[in-house]
Amino acid sequence: MIWIRVLRGHFTPERHFAFEAVAWYWHFVDVVWLCL
């Protein structure tokens, strides 16, 4: 889903919060799995 939005030019250097939020979310999920 994110890749499609990237290809369509939705994200710019100024407008990339959704992309960054998804990256932080998955990093958080990875850390939780490592702790389990």
mmCIF entry with sequence, helices, sheets and N, C-alpha, C, O atoms, coordinates in Angstrom:
data_MODEL
# 
_entry.id   MODEL 
# 
_entity.id                         1 
_entity.type                       polymer 
_entity.pdbx_number_of_molecules   1 
# 
_entity_poly.entity_id                      1 
_entity_poly.type                           'polypeptide(L)' 
_entity_poly.nstd_linkage                   no 
_entity_poly.nstd_monomer                   no 
_entity_poly.pdbx_seq_one_letter_code       MIWIRVLRGHFTPERHFAFEAVAWYWHFVDVVWLCL 
_entity_poly.pdbx_seq_one_letter_code_can   MIWIRVLRGHFTPERHFAFEAVAWYWHFVDVVWLCL 
_entity_poly.pdbx_strand_id                 A 
# 
loop_
_entity_poly_seq.entity_id 
_entity_poly_seq.num 
_entity_poly_seq.mon_id 
_entity_poly_seq.hetero 
1 1  MET n 
1 2  ILE n 
1 3  TRP n 
1 4  ILE n 
1 5  ARG n 
1 6  VAL n 
1 7  LEU n 
1 8  ARG n 
1 9  GLY n 
1 10 HIS n 
1 11 PHE n 
1 12 THR n 
1 13 PRO n 
1 14 GLU n 
1 15 ARG n 
1 16 HIS n 
1 17 PHE n 
1 18 ALA n 
1 19 PHE n 
1 20 GLU n 
1 21 ALA n 
1 22 VAL n 
1 23 ALA n 
1 24 TRP n 
1 25 TYR n 
1 26 TRP n 
1 27 HIS n 
1 28 PHE n 
1 29 VAL n 
1 30 ASP n 
1 31 VAL n 
1 32 VAL n 
1 33 TRP n 
1 34 LEU n 
1 35 CYS n 
1 36 LEU n 
# 
_struct_asym.id          A 
_struct_asym.entity_id   1 
# 
loop_
_struct_conf.conf_type_id 
_struct_conf.id 
_struct_conf.pdbx_PDB_helix_id 
_struct_conf.beg_label_comp_id 
_struct_conf.beg_label_asym_id 
_struct_conf.beg_label_seq_id 
_struct_conf.pdbx_beg_PDB_ins_code 
_struct_conf.end_label_comp_id 
_struct_conf.end_label_asym_id 
_struct_conf.end_label_seq_id 
_struct_conf.pdbx_end_PDB_ins_code 
_struct_conf.beg_auth_comp_id 
_struct_conf.beg_auth_asym_id 
_struct_conf.beg_auth_seq_id 
_struct_conf.end_auth_comp_id 
_struct_conf.end_auth_asym_id 
_struct_conf.end_auth_seq_id 
_struct_conf.pdbx_PDB_helix_class 
_struct_conf.details 
_struct_conf.pdbx_PDB_helix_length 
HELX_P HELX_P1 AA1 ILE A 2  ? LEU A 7  ? ILE A 2  LEU A 7  1 ? 6  
HELX_P HELX_P2 AA2 PHE A 17 ? CYS A 35 ? PHE A 17 CYS A 35 1 ? 19 
# 
_struct_conf_type.id          HELX_P 
_struct_conf_type.criteria    ? 
_struct_conf_type.reference   ? 
# 
loop_
_atom_site.group_PDB 
_atom_site.id 
_atom_site.type_symbol 
_atom_site.label_atom_id 
_atom_site.label_alt_id 
_atom_site.label_comp_id 
_atom_site.label_asym_id 
_atom_site.label_entity_id 
_atom_site.label_seq_id 
_atom_site.pdbx_PDB_ins_code 
_atom_site.Cartn_x 
_atom_site.Cartn_y 
_atom_site.Cartn_z 
_atom_site.occupancy 
_atom_site.B_iso_or_equiv 
_atom_site.pdbx_formal_charge 
_atom_site.auth_seq_id 
_atom_site.auth_comp_id 
_atom_site.auth_asym_id 
_atom_site.auth_atom_id 
_atom_site.pdbx_PDB_model_num 
ATOM 1   N N  . MET A 1 1  ? 0.820  -1.198  0.000  1.00 0.00 ? 1  MET A N  1 
ATOM 2   C CA . MET A 1 1  ? 0.000  0.000   0.000  1.00 0.00 ? 1  MET A CA 1 
ATOM 3   C C  . MET A 1 1  ? 0.865  1.264   0.000  1.00 0.00 ? 1  MET A C  1 
ATOM 4   O O  . MET A 1 1  ? 0.639  2.182   -0.788 1.00 0.00 ? 1  MET A O  1 
ATOM 5   N N  . ILE A 1 2  ? 1.841  1.296   0.879  1.00 0.00 ? 2  ILE A N  1 
ATOM 6   C CA . ILE A 1 2  ? 2.729  2.458   0.938  1.00 0.00 ? 2  ILE A CA 1 
ATOM 7   C C  . ILE A 1 2  ? 3.501  2.596   -0.373 1.00 0.00 ? 2  ILE A C  1 
ATOM 8   O O  . ILE A 1 2  ? 3.681  3.702   -0.884 1.00 0.00 ? 2  ILE A O  1 
ATOM 9   N N  . TRP A 1 3  ? 3.953  1.466   -0.911 1.00 0.00 ? 3  TRP A N  1 
ATOM 10  C CA . TRP A 1 3  ? 4.736  1.508   -2.154 1.00 0.00 ? 3  TRP A CA 1 
ATOM 11  C C  . TRP A 1 3  ? 3.928  2.133   -3.290 1.00 0.00 ? 3  TRP A C  1 
ATOM 12  O O  . TRP A 1 3  ? 4.468  2.905   -4.082 1.00 0.00 ? 3  TRP A O  1 
ATOM 13  N N  . ILE A 1 4  ? 2.657  1.811   -3.372 1.00 0.00 ? 4  ILE A N  1 
ATOM 14  C CA . ILE A 1 4  ? 1.797  2.391   -4.412 1.00 0.00 ? 4  ILE A CA 1 
ATOM 15  C C  . ILE A 1 4  ? 1.711  3.904   -4.232 1.00 0.00 ? 4  ILE A C  1 
ATOM 16  O O  . ILE A 1 4  ? 1.776  4.656   -5.204 1.00 0.00 ? 4  ILE A O  1 
ATOM 17  N N  . ARG A 1 5  ? 1.566  4.343   -2.990 1.00 0.00 ? 5  ARG A N  1 
ATOM 18  C CA . ARG A 1 5  ? 1.495  5.782   -2.722 1.00 0.00 ? 5  ARG A CA 1 
ATOM 19  C C  . ARG A 1 5  ? 2.817  6.471   -3.051 1.00 0.00 ? 5  ARG A C  1 
ATOM 20  O O  . ARG A 1 5  ? 2.825  7.611   -3.516 1.00 0.00 ? 5  ARG A O  1 
ATOM 21  N N  . VAL A 1 6  ? 3.929  5.786   -2.811 1.00 0.00 ? 6  VAL A N  1 
ATOM 22  C CA . VAL A 1 6  ? 5.237  6.352   -3.161 1.00 0.00 ? 6  VAL A CA 1 
ATOM 23  C C  . VAL A 1 6  ? 5.340  6.512   -4.674 1.00 0.00 ? 6  VAL A C  1 
ATOM 24  O O  . VAL A 1 6  ? 5.776  7.553   -5.165 1.00 0.00 ? 6  VAL A O  1 
ATOM 25  N N  . LEU A 1 7  ? 4.940  5.486   -5.403 1.00 0.00 ? 7  LEU A N  1 
ATOM 26  C CA . LEU A 1 7  ? 5.016  5.545   -6.864 1.00 0.00 ? 7  LEU A CA 1 
ATOM 27  C C  . LEU A 1 7  ? 4.127  6.642   -7.443 1.00 0.00 ? 7  LEU A C  1 
ATOM 28  O O  . LEU A 1 7  ? 4.454  7.226   -8.476 1.00 0.00 ? 7  LEU A O  1 
ATOM 29  N N  . ARG A 1 8  ? 3.019  6.918   -6.790 1.00 0.00 ? 8  ARG A N  1 
ATOM 30  C CA . ARG A 1 8  ? 2.104  7.958   -7.271 1.00 0.00 ? 8  ARG A CA 1 
ATOM 31  C C  . ARG A 1 8  ? 2.544  9.362   -6.853 1.00 0.00 ? 8  ARG A C  1 
ATOM 32  O O  . ARG A 1 8  ? 1.889  10.344  -7.201 1.00 0.00 ? 8  ARG A O  1 
ATOM 33  N N  . GLY A 1 9  ? 3.637  9.460   -6.118 1.00 0.00 ? 9  GLY A N  1 
ATOM 34  C CA . GLY A 1 9  ? 4.149  10.769  -5.729 1.00 0.00 ? 9  GLY A CA 1 
ATOM 35  C C  . GLY A 1 9  ? 3.447  11.393  -4.540 1.00 0.00 ? 9  GLY A C  1 
ATOM 36  O O  . GLY A 1 9  ? 3.512  12.606  -4.344 1.00 0.00 ? 9  GLY A O  1 
ATOM 37  N N  . HIS A 1 10 ? 2.771  10.566  -3.740 1.00 0.00 ? 10 HIS A N  1 
ATOM 38  C CA . HIS A 1 10 ? 2.039  11.093  -2.589 1.00 0.00 ? 10 HIS A CA 1 
ATOM 39  C C  . HIS A 1 10 ? 2.978  11.668  -1.535 1.00 0.00 ? 10 HIS A C  1 
ATOM 40  O O  . HIS A 1 10 ? 2.649  12.663  -0.888 1.00 0.00 ? 10 HIS A O  1 
ATOM 41  N N  . PHE A 1 11 ? 4.137  11.053  -1.360 1.00 0.00 ? 11 PHE A N  1 
ATOM 42  C CA . PHE A 1 11 ? 5.068  11.488  -0.324 1.00 0.00 ? 11 PHE A CA 1 
ATOM 43  C C  . PHE A 1 11 ? 6.130  12.407  -0.904 1.00 0.00 ? 11 PHE A C  1 
ATOM 44  O O  . PHE A 1 11 ? 6.685  12.146  -1.971 1.00 0.00 ? 11 PHE A O  1 
ATOM 45  N N  . THR A 1 12 ? 6.399  13.474  -0.190 1.00 0.00 ? 12 THR A N  1 
ATOM 46  C CA . THR A 1 12 ? 7.462  14.410  -0.542 1.00 0.00 ? 12 THR A CA 1 
ATOM 47  C C  . THR A 1 12 ? 8.358  14.549  0.680  1.00 0.00 ? 12 THR A C  1 
ATOM 48  O O  . THR A 1 12 ? 8.002  14.071  1.757  1.00 0.00 ? 12 THR A O  1 
ATOM 49  N N  . PRO A 1 13 ? 9.510  15.191  0.541  1.00 0.00 ? 13 PRO A N  1 
ATOM 50  C CA . PRO A 1 13 ? 10.364 15.387  1.723  1.00 0.00 ? 13 PRO A CA 1 
ATOM 51  C C  . PRO A 1 13 ? 9.657  16.139  2.854  1.00 0.00 ? 13 PRO A C  1 
ATOM 52  O O  . PRO A 1 13 ? 9.991  15.954  4.024  1.00 0.00 ? 13 PRO A O  1 
ATOM 53  N N  . GLU A 1 14 ? 8.692  16.977  2.513  1.00 0.00 ? 14 GLU A N  1 
ATOM 54  C CA . GLU A 1 14 ? 7.950  17.710  3.543  1.00 0.00 ? 14 GLU A CA 1 
ATOM 55  C C  . GLU A 1 14 ? 6.729  16.943  4.040  1.00 0.00 ? 14 GLU A C  1 
ATOM 56  O O  . GLU A 1 14 ? 6.280  17.157  5.167  1.00 0.00 ? 14 GLU A O  1 
ATOM 57  N N  . ARG A 1 15 ? 6.194  16.058  3.216  1.00 0.00 ? 15 ARG A N  1 
ATOM 58  C CA . ARG A 1 15 ? 4.942  15.354  3.534  1.00 0.00 ? 15 ARG A CA 1 
ATOM 59  C C  . ARG A 1 15 ? 5.187  13.858  3.552  1.00 0.00 ? 15 ARG A C  1 
ATOM 60  O O  . ARG A 1 15 ? 4.946  13.174  2.557  1.00 0.00 ? 15 ARG A O  1 
ATOM 61  N N  . HIS A 1 16 ? 5.662  13.351  4.668  1.00 0.00 ? 16 HIS A N  1 
ATOM 62  C CA . HIS A 1 16 ? 5.957  11.923  4.744  1.00 0.00 ? 16 HIS A CA 1 
ATOM 63  C C  . HIS A 1 16 ? 5.609  11.325  6.102  1.00 0.00 ? 16 HIS A C  1 
ATOM 64  O O  . HIS A 1 16 ? 6.161  10.292  6.482  1.00 0.00 ? 16 HIS A O  1 
ATOM 65  N N  . PHE A 1 17 ? 4.701  11.961  6.837  1.00 0.00 ? 17 PHE A N  1 
ATOM 66  C CA . PHE A 1 17 ? 4.378  11.488  8.179  1.00 0.00 ? 17 PHE A CA 1 
ATOM 67  C C  . PHE A 1 17 ? 3.838  10.064  8.173  1.00 0.00 ? 17 PHE A C  1 
ATOM 68  O O  . PHE A 1 17 ? 4.244  9.256   9.009  1.00 0.00 ? 17 PHE A O  1 
ATOM 69  N N  . ALA A 1 18 ? 2.941  9.737   7.262  1.00 0.00 ? 18 ALA A N  1 
ATOM 70  C CA . ALA A 1 18 ? 2.349  8.392   7.243  1.00 0.00 ? 18 ALA A CA 1 
ATOM 71  C C  . ALA A 1 18 ? 3.424  7.335   7.020  1.00 0.00 ? 18 ALA A C  1 
ATOM 72  O O  . ALA A 1 18 ? 3.408  6.287   7.665  1.00 0.00 ? 18 ALA A O  1 
ATOM 73  N N  . PHE A 1 19 ? 4.348  7.601   6.119  1.00 0.00 ? 19 PHE A N  1 
ATOM 74  C CA . PHE A 1 19 ? 5.438  6.658   5.852  1.00 0.00 ? 19 PHE A CA 1 
ATOM 75  C C  . PHE A 1 19 ? 6.294  6.472   7.099  1.00 0.00 ? 19 PHE A C  1 
ATOM 76  O O  . PHE A 1 19 ? 6.643  5.346   7.454  1.00 0.00 ? 19 PHE A O  1 
ATOM 77  N N  . GLU A 1 20 ? 6.630  7.564   7.759  1.00 0.00 ? 20 GLU A N  1 
ATOM 78  C CA . GLU A 1 20 ? 7.454  7.491   8.961  1.00 0.00 ? 20 GLU A CA 1 
ATOM 79  C C  . GLU A 1 20 ? 6.704  6.800   10.099 1.00 0.00 ? 20 GLU A C  1 
ATOM 80  O O  . GLU A 1 20 ? 7.303  6.032   10.852 1.00 0.00 ? 20 GLU A O  1 
ATOM 81  N N  . ALA A 1 21 ? 5.410  7.059   10.235 1.00 0.00 ? 21 ALA A N  1 
ATOM 82  C CA . ALA A 1 21 ? 4.613  6.434   11.288 1.00 0.00 ? 21 ALA A CA 1 
ATOM 83  C C  . ALA A 1 21 ? 4.550  4.918   11.101 1.00 0.00 ? 21 ALA A C  1 
ATOM 84  O O  . ALA A 1 21 ? 4.652  4.170   12.073 1.00 0.00 ? 21 ALA A O  1 
ATOM 85  N N  . VAL A 1 22 ? 4.386  4.466   9.875  1.00 0.00 ? 22 VAL A N  1 
ATOM 86  C CA . VAL A 1 22 ? 4.357  3.024   9.601  1.00 0.00 ? 22 VAL A CA 1 
ATOM 87  C C  . VAL A 1 22 ? 5.701  2.395   9.934  1.00 0.00 ? 22 VAL A C  1 
ATOM 88  O O  . VAL A 1 22 ? 5.750  1.303   10.501 1.00 0.00 ? 22 VAL A O  1 
ATOM 89  N N  . ALA A 1 23 ? 6.782  3.066   9.592  1.00 0.00 ? 23 ALA A N  1 
ATOM 90  C CA . ALA A 1 23 ? 8.122  2.544   9.898  1.00 0.00 ? 23 ALA A CA 1 
ATOM 91  C C  . ALA A 1 23 ? 8.319  2.419   11.406 1.00 0.00 ? 23 ALA A C  1 
ATOM 92  O O  . ALA A 1 23 ? 8.818  1.398   11.878 1.00 0.00 ? 23 ALA A O  1 
ATOM 93  N N  . TRP A 1 24 ? 7.935  3.444   12.168 1.00 0.00 ? 24 TRP A N  1 
ATOM 94  C CA . TRP A 1 24 ? 8.067  3.385   13.630 1.00 0.00 ? 24 TRP A CA 1 
ATOM 95  C C  . TRP A 1 24 ? 7.186  2.284   14.218 1.00 0.00 ? 24 TRP A C  1 
ATOM 96  O O  . TRP A 1 24 ? 7.596  1.593   15.150 1.00 0.00 ? 24 TRP A O  1 
ATOM 97  N N  . TYR A 1 25 ? 5.980  2.119   13.677 1.00 0.00 ? 25 TYR A N  1 
ATOM 98  C CA . TYR A 1 25 ? 5.079  1.077   14.175 1.00 0.00 ? 25 TYR A CA 1 
ATOM 99  C C  . TYR A 1 25 ? 5.711  -0.303  14.013 1.00 0.00 ? 25 TYR A C  1 
ATOM 100 O O  . TYR A 1 25 ? 5.708  -1.098  14.953 1.00 0.00 ? 25 TYR A O  1 
ATOM 101 N N  . TRP A 1 26 ? 6.252  -0.595  12.834 1.00 0.00 ? 26 TRP A N  1 
ATOM 102 C CA . TRP A 1 26 ? 6.828  -1.919  12.611 1.00 0.00 ? 26 TRP A CA 1 
ATOM 103 C C  . TRP A 1 26 ? 8.101  -2.131  13.411 1.00 0.00 ? 26 TRP A C  1 
ATOM 104 O O  . TRP A 1 26 ? 8.393  -3.259  13.807 1.00 0.00 ? 26 TRP A O  1 
ATOM 105 N N  . HIS A 1 27 ? 8.867  -1.073  13.657 1.00 0.00 ? 27 HIS A N  1 
ATOM 106 C CA . HIS A 1 27 ? 10.024 -1.211  14.540 1.00 0.00 ? 27 HIS A CA 1 
ATOM 107 C C  . HIS A 1 27 ? 9.559  -1.558  15.954 1.00 0.00 ? 27 HIS A C  1 
ATOM 108 O O  . HIS A 1 27 ? 10.170 -2.389  16.626 1.00 0.00 ? 27 HIS A O  1 
ATOM 109 N N  . PHE A 1 28 ? 8.486  -0.923  16.398 1.00 0.00 ? 28 PHE A N  1 
ATOM 110 C CA . PHE A 1 28 ? 7.927  -1.221  17.716 1.00 0.00 ? 28 PHE A CA 1 
ATOM 111 C C  . PHE A 1 28 ? 7.467  -2.674  17.792 1.00 0.00 ? 28 PHE A C  1 
ATOM 112 O O  . PHE A 1 28 ? 7.746  -3.359  18.776 1.00 0.00 ? 28 PHE A O  1 
ATOM 113 N N  . VAL A 1 29 ? 6.770  -3.146  16.769 1.00 0.00 ? 29 VAL A N  1 
ATOM 114 C CA . VAL A 1 29 ? 6.305  -4.537  16.736 1.00 0.00 ? 29 VAL A CA 1 
ATOM 115 C C  . VAL A 1 29 ? 7.496  -5.493  16.781 1.00 0.00 ? 29 VAL A C  1 
ATOM 116 O O  . VAL A 1 29 ? 7.442  -6.509  17.475 1.00 0.00 ? 29 VAL A O  1 
ATOM 117 N N  . ASP A 1 30 ? 8.558  -5.187  16.060 1.00 0.00 ? 30 ASP A N  1 
ATOM 118 C CA . ASP A 1 30 ? 9.763  -6.028  16.090 1.00 0.00 ? 30 ASP A CA 1 
ATOM 119 C C  . ASP A 1 30 ? 10.345 -6.115  17.490 1.00 0.00 ? 30 ASP A C  1 
ATOM 120 O O  . ASP A 1 30 ? 10.723 -7.197  17.937 1.00 0.00 ? 30 ASP A O  1 
ATOM 121 N N  . VAL A 1 31 ? 10.420 -4.997  18.182 1.00 0.00 ? 31 VAL A N  1 
ATOM 122 C CA . VAL A 1 31 ? 10.976 -4.989  19.542 1.00 0.00 ? 31 VAL A CA 1 
ATOM 123 C C  . VAL A 1 31 ? 10.095 -5.800  20.484 1.00 0.00 ? 31 VAL A C  1 
ATOM 124 O O  . VAL A 1 31 ? 10.603 -6.542  21.325 1.00 0.00 ? 31 VAL A O  1 
ATOM 125 N N  . VAL A 1 32 ? 8.791  -5.665  20.348 1.00 0.00 ? 32 VAL A N  1 
ATOM 126 C CA . VAL A 1 32 ? 7.876  -6.444  21.200 1.00 0.00 ? 32 VAL A CA 1 
ATOM 127 C C  . VAL A 1 32 ? 8.086  -7.932  20.966 1.00 0.00 ? 32 VAL A C  1 
ATOM 128 O O  . VAL A 1 32 ? 8.145  -8.702  21.925 1.00 0.00 ? 32 VAL A O  1 
ATOM 129 N N  . TRP A 1 33 ? 8.202  -8.354  19.701 1.00 0.00 ? 33 TRP A N  1 
ATOM 130 C CA . TRP A 1 33 ? 8.419  -9.771  19.407 1.00 0.00 ? 33 TRP A CA 1 
ATOM 131 C C  . TRP A 1 33 ? 9.748  -10.260 19.972 1.00 0.00 ? 33 TRP A C  1 
ATOM 132 O O  . TRP A 1 33 ? 9.840  -11.388 20.455 1.00 0.00 ? 33 TRP A O  1 
ATOM 133 N N  . LEU A 1 34 ? 10.769 -9.423  19.916 1.00 0.00 ? 34 LEU A N  1 
ATOM 134 C CA . LEU A 1 34 ? 12.062 -9.818  20.478 1.00 0.00 ? 34 LEU A CA 1 
ATOM 135 C C  . LEU A 1 34 ? 11.975 -9.996  21.990 1.00 0.00 ? 34 LEU A C  1 
ATOM 136 O O  . LEU A 1 34 ? 12.628 -10.873 22.554 1.00 0.00 ? 34 LEU A O  1 
ATOM 137 N N  . CYS A 1 35 ? 11.177 -9.172  22.637 1.00 0.00 ? 35 CYS A N  1 
ATOM 138 C CA . CYS A 1 35 ? 11.020 -9.275  24.094 1.00 0.00 ? 35 CYS A CA 1 
ATOM 139 C C  . CYS A 1 35 ? 10.200 -10.496 24.496 1.00 0.00 ? 35 CYS A C  1 
ATOM 140 O O  . CYS A 1 35 ? 10.376 -11.034 25.589 1.00 0.00 ? 35 CYS A O  1 
ATOM 141 N N  . LEU A 1 36 ? 9.314  -10.927 23.623 1.00 0.00 ? 36 LEU A N  1 
ATOM 142 C CA . LEU A 1 36 ? 8.502  -12.102 23.952 1.00 0.00 ? 36 LEU A CA 1 
ATOM 143 C C  . LEU A 1 36 ? 9.338  -13.348 23.800 1.00 0.00 ? 36 LEU A C  1 
ATOM 144 O O  . LEU A 1 36 ? 8.846  -14.453 24.029 1.00 0.00 ? 36 LEU A O  1 
# 
